[in-house]
Amino acid sequence: MEEVVLRMENAGYRHSIYSPRPLRPWHTRPGPGVFSAELSLYEGTILGLVGPNGAGKTTLLRLLAGILPLQNGKICAGEEQEPISSQELRMKVGHMPEQVRWQGKKSVLQALLELGEMRHAEQKHIEQLLKLVGLQSRMNSPLNELSQGMRQRLTLAAALLGSPRILLLDEPLNGLDPVASEAFVLLLRKLTQKGVSIVISSHRVDGLVGLIDRLALMHQGQILAEGTMDDVARDLGLENKTEMRGKGQLPEFAKYSINKEEIEFRDENDSWHAVINKPHPELLIELLNDGYSLTEWKIRQPNVIEMLCAATGLSIEDVGLEVTSSATIPLRKFGGEEE
């Protein structure tokens, strides 16, 4: 079993928002934030922190990075029971914010050297980082000449100053073309092989498929579910689906004891496509025995979109993720509304 490198228990933080009153124009009240968060980070694994915009993902990352102070709960190193100090936390964690503006005539190397002074990083270490992220050949290039993908790599190099054991990435794939995204993913895998624990926060799940080892679903400041993909699906009561395609006549699925609530199908000219919301291993033989022409048959695991819809009770449109998926029926609702 993987080693726990950082543990968050009952963690809470609420942003202050202005709420002016007649004699108190600067009055504030507690606003949105993170509520009773429980999370463990494991050595050499990638955790996907997924939720709609405004779910609290960035706030959670800032708490893990020691940028924001906890108002409730604690963060502990490994299996320790005593909370870790903010200073110790910042030494363990590298944080890659969503947007960093690298601009100016300063070279890539100069920019990192200046940041490296705060981490007491030597030039040799910084040059090794630039090689690791694929910017060795652009070491002396002005920041203004970097592409978006190169800027993301430079931000990652900055987060790696000090050789942190934990890396927090906020929307790292935003603005990257498919080639740059693939190269970035390969780089992250290389880091996990060195034992680095990575958290990727994203409201887009298309780039996370096949990358993450664990998943945490977040909505309205709460972590609704966390674990491996299989664990989360099981905890939410989601089953594998049976997907099939065929030619000719659409089968009469009611004949095979399949209710219309269990199936989605599309009949197009001389072909058809059907998805049944549960496994039906015996159906394949029955359809073939009855003479139906099948061109595709597969068992499909629940995807991240379906898990988030099931956890939040929201439709795909309400979740607001920038991906497409088959229609799903929300199964349950967790938690309450933020103030």
N, C-alpha and C positions, 0 to 999 in steps of 0.2 A: 504493500500500500504506500502511496506517495506521502512524503513528509509534509506536514502542515507548516508553512513558513509565516503565515500571518492569520490572525483570527479576530473577527469583529463580533462583539456580543452586545445585543440590545442597544445598538448605537443610534443616536438621534441628534438632529440639528435642524433648526428652523430659521429661515431667513427673516430678518426684520423688514417690514414694509411700512411705509408712511401711512398714518391714519390721523390726519390733522383734526384737532378739536378747537373750539372757539378760543380758549385761553392757553392752549398747548399746541401751537402750530407744528412742532417737530415731533409730536407723539407718534410712536410706532407700535405695531402689534405683530405677534408671531404670524408668519406667512408659510408658504410651502417649504418643504425640506425633505428630510429623511427620517423615517419613523421605525424604531425598534428593529434595526437591520441586523441580521445574523448572517455571517459569511465567513468561509474559510478559504484561503488561497493555498494551493499545493505546489510543491516544487516541480518545475519542469512541465507545467500544464498551462493551457490557454483557456481562460474563462471568458465566455461571451456574456456581456451585460447588456441585455436587450430590453427595449421598451420604447413607447412612443415619445415624441418630443415633449419635454416637460415632466418626464417621469421621475426625475431626480438623479439621473445617472451621473451627470457632471458633479453635482454636490457630493455624491457618494465617493467619487474618485478623489475629490479634494479632501475629504475626510481621511481617506486611506493614505493620501500623500502627506498628511500633516499640515496642509495649507489652511484648512478650517478647523477650529477647535470643537471637540465633541461637547455637546451639552448634556448628553445622557450616555450611559453605557461605557464601554471600554474597547480598546484595540490592544491585543497581546501578540507578542512574538512567539511563534511555534505553539508549544503546549504550556507556556508559562501562564501563571494566573495573575501576576501583577501587570498592570497596563504599561505599555511602552511609552516613553516620553516623546513629545513632538520632535525633539532634536534627533533622537535615535531613529524615529520613524523616517524622517527625511533622509537619513544616511542609508537606510535600507531600500528606499523607494526611488525610482526614476519616473517622472511624470511628463507625459507628452500631451499638452493641451490641444484642443481642437484647431485653433488658429494661431500660428506664430508668424509674424510679418518679418521675413528675412529680406531686407532691402538695403540698398546703399552700395558704395564702391568698395567697401571692406571685403577682403577675401574670405572664403569659407574657413580657412585655417585660422585667420585672425579672429573671426567671430567666435569660434570654439575655444581658442586660447583664452579669450577674455572671460568666457563663461567658466572655463576650467579652473581659473584662479580661485573661484569660490569653493570648488571641490578639491583643491590642491592636486589637480591632475597635471602630469608632466606632458611635454609636447610629444614625446614618443608614444604615450598612451593615446593621446588625441589623434595622432596620425594612424594608429592602429584601428581606432574607431572609424575613421573616415574610410579606411580600407574595408572594414567589416560591412559598412553600409553602402559600399560601392561608389564612394565619392573621392577616391584617391586621385583620380585623374583630374578632378575639378578642385583640388585643394587650393589652388591659387586663383581660382575664378572669382570675379566679383559676385556678390549676392544677387545683384540685379539680373544676372545672366542665367540664373537657375530656373529650371522648369518646375511645375508644381510637384511632380514626383521627386525631384531632387530636393526641394524644400522640405518635403515630408521626411526624406531620409536624413536630412540635416537635423531636423527636429528630433528624430529618433536618436541620432548620435549625441545630441545635447542631453537627452534623457538618460543615456547610458554613461554619462560622466560619473566617475566614482564607483563604477562597476556594481550597480544595485542588484539585489537578488530578486526584486519585484519591479515590474514595469507596468505602468498604467497608461493606456493609450485611449484618448478621447476622440472618437470618429476618425481613426487614422487613414481610412480608405477614401475619405471624401476628396473629390477632385482628381482622383487618379484614373488614368485610362486602364483598360484591361491588362495590358502588358506590364505597366507599372505596379498595378495591384498584385499581379502574380509574383513579381520580383519581391515585393514587400512581404508577401506571405511566406515565401521561401526564406527570407531573412529572419522572420519571427520564429520559424521552425528551427533554424540554426541556433537561435538564442535559447530555445527551450532545451535543446540538446546539451547546452552548457549548464542546465539547471535553473535557468531564469523562469520565474513565475510571471505570467502575463495576463493582464485584464484588458479586454477590448470592449469599450463602450460603443454601442451603435444603435441607431434606429433603422438601419438598413441591414437586412439579414442575408442578402444575396451573396455578399462577400465573405460571410462567416461559414457558409456551408463547406464542410470538409476541413475546416481550420480549427474550430474550437473543440476542446476535450470535455468541457463542462459548460453548463448554461445557467444563467440567473435571469429570471423574468422580473421586470420591475415596472410598477405603475403607481402613480400618485404617492411617490415617496416610500413605497413598501416593496420589499423583495417577496414576491408571491410564491416562487418556487425556485429551487436550486439543486443541481446535481448533474449527473450524466444525462444525455439526451433520453436514454431509455428510462432512467429513474424519473425524470420530470414527466414524461409521457404517461408512465404508469401511475404516478401520484395524481395526475389530473384526470385519470380514468379514460385516457385516449387509447384506442386500439389501432392496430395496423389496418390499412384499407386494401381491398382487392380491386385492382384496376385492370380493365381488359378492353381490347379493341377487336372488331370483327368485320367481316364483309357479309353482304346479303341482308337477310331479314333480322330485325332486332328481336332478341329472345323475349318471351313472355316470362319475366322474372318472377311474377306472382306464382307461377307454376312451381317454382323452386323454393317456395316459402320465404321470399324476400319482399318485405313491405316497401311501399313507395317512399316511406320516410327514411328508409335505409339506403336508398340508391339515388344517384344522379346519373342521367344518361343523355346522350345527344345522338339523334338519328340524322345522318347526312347522306342523301342520295343512296349510294350502294354500300355505305359503311356506317358503323356506329361505334360509340365510345361510352363506357359505363364505369362508374366508381361506386363500390359498395362500402359502406362505413364500418365494416368489420371483416375479419378473415373468413373466407368461404373456400377452404381447400378442396372440398368434395365437388364444388360447382363445376370445376374444369372438366372432370370426367363426365359429369352429367350433360353438359352442353355438347361435348364432342360426341357422346353416344346418341344424342338427339339430332346430330347432323349439322350443327352450327359451325360456321367457318371462323375460327379465331386466328387473328394475326399477331396479337400481343396479350400476354398475361403476366402480371407481376403483383407482388405484395409490397405496398408502399407504407413506409413508416411515417408517423405524424411529423410534419415539418414545424419549424419554429413559429411560423405565423399561426398555425392551428393551435399550438401550445399557448401562445400569448392570448389568442381569442378565448380559449377555454379558461385560462387563468383569470382574465379580466372581465369576461362576460361581454366584451365588445365585438362588433362586427369588424371585418377587415377594413372597411371604409373608415370606421371610427378610430381604429388603431392608428391609421395614417402612416403605415410603413410604405416605403417606396419599392415595393415588389408586387408581383402578381402571384396569385395562388388560387386553388380551387375553393369554392364556397364552403364555409364551415358553419356549424351551429355552435355558438358559445354555450359551454356547459355549466359554468358556475361563476359566481362573483365573489371576490375576496375583498375584505377591508372596507373602509369608508372613504368619504370624500375629504380632500384637503380643505383646510380653512382658506 
